[in-house]
Amino acid sequence: MKHTILGVGCLLLMGLSWQVGAYDKDDLKKLLETKQCQKCELEGANLTDANLSEANLEGANLQDAKLTGANLTKANLTAADLDGANLTKANLNGANLEWASLEGANLTGANLSEAILINSDLTDATIEQETLDQAFLYDTILPDGQQSKCDLSGANLEDANLWDANLTKANLSGANLESANLTKANLTGANLTESDLSGADLTDANLKGAKLRGTILCNTMMPDGSMIYSGC
């Protein structure tokens, strides 16, 4: 009887150890071969020094993943779960981390130049202030739990995926938003004075009270589905 109980206990422990930090091997292979891995299970995966530039990891589970020195230039990490991930010296230049969760992540020495951290969560993350200053922040939960309301005036957000972003009262004056995806974005009261929205998609976006003086609207899809060419 004791042997039976011990055997069952061992099986339970084996099952538990498999679940903790487990990743899907097929998903890992898919990512490394195609760089396309939306909503993939990559928890605890070893991606040290991996070349993932322009990879699509939207909604992926990367909890506790080892991404030290990884090249994530212009990667799409929208809504990705990076809680506890090791991103030491990772290159996140131009990466889209909108709505991403980075609670407890290690970003020591990471390159966040022009990275989009709008609506993301950095609670308890390890990151230098000068590194954070390189990124585009808005409604971002900072490591100390405070919420940022940073100025995005003059920001280069060309081709940025800002779908469903909360940009209420954001200062986007003079910003480059060419070909940006602003579908369903909340731009209530936003300052878009002299910004460039050429080729941008504003389908179902909320522009109530937004300041549009001098805004360039050329081949721009408006909230009601109409196309504007007046600024061409």
C-alpha positions in Angstrom: 0.0 0.0 0.0 2.8 2.4 0.9 4.5 1.6 -2.4 1.3 2.4 -4.3 1.0 5.8 -2.5 4.6 6.6 -3.1 4.3 5.7 -6.8 1.2 7.9 -7.2 3.1 10.7 -5.4 6.0 10.4 -7.8 3.7 10.6 -10.8 2.1 13.7 -9.4 5.4 15.4 -8.9 6.5 14.4 -12.4 3.4 15.9 -13.8 3.9 19.1 -11.8 7.5 19.5 -12.8 6.5 19.2 -16.5 3.8 21.8 -16.2 6.0 24.4 -14.4 8.0 26.4 -16.9 6.8 24.1 -19.7 6.8 25.3 -23.3 5.5 23.7 -26.5 8.4 22.3 -28.5 6.4 22.6 -31.7 5.8 26.3 -31.0 9.5 26.9 -30.3 10.5 25.2 -33.5 7.8 27.2 -35.4 9.1 30.5 -34.0 12.8 29.8 -34.8 11.9 28.7 -38.3 9.3 31.2 -39.3 9.3 34.0 -36.7 5.5 33.7 -36.7 4.2 32.5 -33.4 1.1 34.3 -32.3 -0.3 33.1 -28.9 2.4 30.5 -28.7 3.3 28.7 -25.5 6.9 29.6 -24.8 7.0 29.7 -21.0 10.5 29.2 -19.8 11.9 28.7 -23.3 15.6 29.3 -23.8 15.9 32.0 -26.5 19.3 33.4 -25.5 20.9 35.4 -28.3 18.1 34.3 -30.7 17.5 36.4 -33.8 13.9 37.3 -33.6 13.9 40.6 -35.4 10.5 41.5 -36.8 9.0 38.3 -35.3 5.3 38.2 -34.6 4.8 37.1 -31.0 1.5 38.8 -30.5 -0.3 37.3 -27.4 2.5 34.8 -26.8 3.2 33.3 -23.4 6.8 34.1 -22.7 6.7 34.0 -18.9 10.2 33.3 -17.4 11.6 32.9 -20.9 15.4 33.4 -21.3 15.8 36.2 -23.8 19.3 37.4 -22.8 20.9 39.2 -25.7 18.1 38.3 -28.0 17.5 40.4 -31.1 13.9 41.6 -30.9 14.2 44.6 -33.2 10.8 45.7 -34.4 9.2 42.5 -33.1 5.5 42.4 -32.5 5.0 41.6 -28.8 1.5 43.2 -28.5 -0.3 41.7 -25.5 2.5 39.2 -24.9 3.1 37.8 -21.4 6.7 38.5 -20.4 6.3 38.3 -16.7 9.6 37.2 -15.1 11.4 37.0 -18.5 15.1 37.7 -18.6 15.7 40.3 -21.2 19.1 41.4 -20.1 20.9 43.2 -23.0 18.1 42.3 -25.4 17.7 44.5 -28.4 14.1 45.8 -28.4 14.7 48.7 -30.7 11.3 49.6 -32.3 9.5 46.6 -30.8 5.8 46.9 -30.1 5.0 46.0 -26.5 1.6 47.6 -26.4 -0.6 46.0 -23.7 2.3 43.6 -22.9 2.9 42.4 -19.3 6.5 42.6 -18.1 5.9 42.2 -14.3 9.2 41.3 -12.7 11.0 41.1 -16.0 14.8 41.8 -16.1 15.6 44.5 -18.7 19.0 45.4 -17.4 21.1 46.8 -20.3 18.3 46.3 -22.8 17.9 48.6 -25.8 14.4 50.1 -25.8 15.0 52.9 -28.3 11.7 53.8 -30.0 10.0 50.7 -28.4 6.2 51.1 -27.9 5.2 50.5 -24.3 1.8 52.1 -24.4 -0.6 50.5 -21.9 2.0 48.0 -20.8 2.8 46.8 -17.3 6.3 47.1 -15.9 5.5 46.5 -12.2 8.6 45.4 -10.3 10.6 45.1 -13.5 14.4 45.7 -13.3 15.3 48.5 -15.7 17.5 51.6 -15.7 15.8 55.0 -16.0 17.9 56.0 -19.0 16.7 52.8 -20.8 13.1 53.6 -20.0 13.5 57.1 -21.3 14.3 55.8 -24.7 10.8 54.2 -25.1 7.4 55.6 -26.0 5.3 55.5 -22.8 1.7 56.3 -22.3 -0.6 54.9 -19.5 2.3 52.5 -18.8 2.5 51.0 -15.3 6.1 51.8 -14.2 8.3 49.6 -12.0 7.2 51.6 -8.9 3.5 51.1 -9.7 3.0 54.7 -10.9 1.3 55.3 -14.2 3.1 57.3 -16.8 1.5 60.1 -18.8 4.5 60.9 -21.0 4.6 63.3 -23.9 4.5 61.7 -27.3 4.9 64.9 -29.3 7.2 64.5 -32.3 7.4 60.7 -31.7 8.1 58.5 -34.7 5.3 56.0 -34.7 5.3 55.1 -38.4 3.7 51.7 -39.1 3.0 51.3 -35.4 0.2 48.9 -34.4 -1.9 50.9 -31.9 -5.1 48.9 -32.3 -7.4 49.6 -29.3 -4.8 51.8 -27.6 -5.9 54.1 -24.9 -4.5 57.5 -26.0 -7.0 59.7 -24.1 -5.7 63.3 -24.0 -2.3 62.2 -25.3 0.0 64.8 -26.7 0.7 63.6 -30.2 1.4 66.9 -31.8 3.9 66.7 -34.6 4.0 62.9 -34.3 4.7 60.8 -37.3 1.8 58.3 -37.5 2.1 57.4 -41.2 0.5 54.0 -41.9 -0.2 53.5 -38.2 -3.0 51.1 -37.3 -5.2 53.1 -34.9 -8.3 50.9 -35.3 -10.6 51.3 -32.3 -8.0 53.6 -30.6 -9.4 56.0 -28.0 -8.1 59.4 -29.0 -10.6 61.4 -27.0 -9.2 64.9 -26.4 -5.9 63.9 -27.9 -3.7 66.6 -29.4 -2.9 65.7 -33.0 -1.9 69.1 -34.1 0.4 69.0 -37.2 0.8 65.2 -36.8 1.1 63.1 -40.0 -1.7 60.5 -40.4 -1.0 59.7 -44.0 -2.1 56.2 -44.8 -3.2 55.6 -41.2 -6.2 53.5 -40.3 -8.6 55.2 -37.9 -11.5 52.7 -38.4 -13.9 52.9 -35.3 -11.4 55.2 -33.5 -12.8 57.7 -31.0 -11.7 61.3 -32.0 -14.2 63.1 -29.8 -12.6 66.4 -28.8 -9.3 65.6 -30.6 -7.3 68.6 -31.9 -6.7 68.1 -35.6 -5.4 71.6 -36.7 -2.7 71.2 -39.3 -3.0 67.4 -39.2 -2.0 65.7 -42.5 -4.8 63.4 -43.7 -3.8 61.8 -47.0 -5.1 58.4 -47.9 -6.4 58.2 -44.3 -9.2 55.8 -43.3 -11.5 57.7 -41.0 -13.6 56.3 -38.1 -16.7 56.0 -40.3 -14.9 54.1 -43.0 -14.5 57.0 -45.4 -11.2 57.8 -47.0 -9.7 61.3 -46.8 -7.3 62.7 -49.4 -7.5 66.4 -48.6 -4.0 66.6 -47.2 -2.2 65.0 -50.2 
